[in-house]
Amino acid sequence: MLRLAPLAGAALALMITGPAWSKTQIGMLKCDTSIGIGEILVRKQTMTCVFTHTDGKTENYTGKVHQYGVEIGMVEEGHLAWAVYAVSPASGTGALAGKYGGVDAAAAAGIGLGADVLVGGTGEAFSLQPLAVEGEPGIGIAAGVEQVELVAAN
C-alpha cells in the first residue's frame, strides 16, 4: 500500500496541472521596461515588447508589469526576456495578448517549466519562462515578475 502513495501523488499532480504543455519553445519575447522607482511591489510599469517566432517572424506588443514580487530598487531602463511555450505550436498573430500570472512551483514542475513561469494569453495557452534580465543602468529581475499584461501593437 505504501508503494502506491508516490504513484498516486504523481498522477494527482499531472491531473491538476491543466493542459499538456508543449516543451517546444515557439519563440522568445523581449521587453524593454519604462523608468520607474522600485518599491517592495512595483505596479503598472509599462513596457514595449517584440515576440520573435522560431521561424524569424516578429510581432510587436505593448504591456504592463503589474507586480514584481521582490524589491527591485531604481529601474531606469530594464530588459526582460522570456522563452515562450505553447499548448500548440500553431498560433495566430497577436495570440500572446492577454493577462499572465504566476504558477506555483508544484504546478510549474508538473508542466516541465521553472518555478517563475507565467501562464496566460489567448485561452491561457501560453507560458513565459524567464531567460535573462539586463539593466543599463538600473536593476530588473524577470524571475520576480508575477503579473504581466500584453496588448498586440500595430
URVENDA-V876441 format. One record per residue. RES is the residue in one small letter. SS is DSSP state (H for helix, E for strand, - for the rest). PHI is phi in whole degrees, 0 to 359 (NA if undefined). PSI is psi in whole degrees, 0 to 359 (* if undefined). Layout:
RES_SS_PHI_PSI / RES_SS_PHI_PSI
This chain:
m_-_NA_320 / l_H_293_333 / r_H_289_335 / l_H_282_339 / a_H_302_313 / p_H_297_322 / l_H_293_319 / a_H_296_320 / g_H_297_318 / a_H_294_319 / a_H_296_318 / l_H_297_317 / a_H_299_320 / l_H_292_324 / m_H_290_325 / i_H_271_358 / t_-_275_355 / g_-_89_211 / p_-_294_157 / a_-_285_118 / w_-_273_142 / s_-_286_138 / k_-_265_12 / t_-_267_125 / q_E_288_128 / i_E_263_355 / g_E_164_191 / m_E_225_138 / l_E_250_121 / k_E_243_132 / c_E_230_144 / d_E_252_128 / t_E_264_158 / s_-_279_174 / i_-_290_136 / g_E_196_152 / i_E_264_123 / g_-_287_151 / e_-_220_191 / i_-_299_319 / l_-_235_116 / v_-_266_128 / r_-_244_144 / k_-_54_50 / q_E_274_129 / t_E_279_158 / m_E_207_155 / t_E_244_139 / c_E_226_153 / v_E_232_124 / f_E_262_124 / t_E_250_114 / h_E_295_160 / t_-_297_339 / d_-_273_3 / g_-_97_346 / k_-_292_148 / t_E_238_154 / e_E_225_141 / n_E_260_143 / y_E_222_153 / t_E_245_162 / g_E_191_181 / k_E_222_139 / v_E_267_113 / h_E_277_334 / q_E_200_130 / y_E_258_140 / g_-_269_4 / v_-_222_163 / e_-_284_128 / i_-_244_355 / g_-_72_205 / m_E_280_127 / v_E_242_107 / e_-_278_319 / e_-_199_130 / g_E_231_157 / h_E_235_124 / l_E_245_146 / a_E_220_137 / w_E_229_140 / a_E_282_138 / v_E_251_127 / y_E_241_155 / a_E_218_160 / v_-_295_322 / s_-_231_140 / p_-_293_340 / a_-_271_127 / s_-_213_147 / g_-_279_167 / t_-_299_133 / g_-_81_6 / a_-_294_338 / l_-_286_346 / a_-_301_140 / g_E_140_186 / k_E_264_142 / y_E_235_140 / g_E_224_162 / g_E_290_154 / v_-_243_140 / d_-_293_162 / a_H_302_321 / a_H_294_316 / a_H_293_320 / a_H_298_319 / a_H_295_324 / g_H_296_332 / i_-_258_9 / g_-_78_24 / l_-_237_167 / g_-_288_169 / a_-_292_340 / d_-_261_19 / v_-_293_145 / l_E_248_138 / v_E_239_137 / g_E_170_211 / g_-_83_190 / t_H_302_119 / g_H_64_20 / e_H_49_40 / a_-_265_4 / f_E_235_151 / s_E_229_145 / l_E_245_119 / q_E_254_118 / p_E_303_135 / l_E_251_307 / a_E_202_156 / v_E_223_134 / e_E_229_147 / g_E_221_129 / e_-_221_106 / p_-_279_169 / g_E_115_178 / i_-_230_138 / g_-_221_152 / i_-_227_101 / a_H_296_325 / a_H_294_342 / g_H_267_357 / v_E_288_127 / e_E_251_332 / q_E_218_132 / v_E_224_144 / e_E_234_129 / l_E_244_141 / v_E_233_132 / a_E_295_133 / a_-_255_150 / n_-_275_*
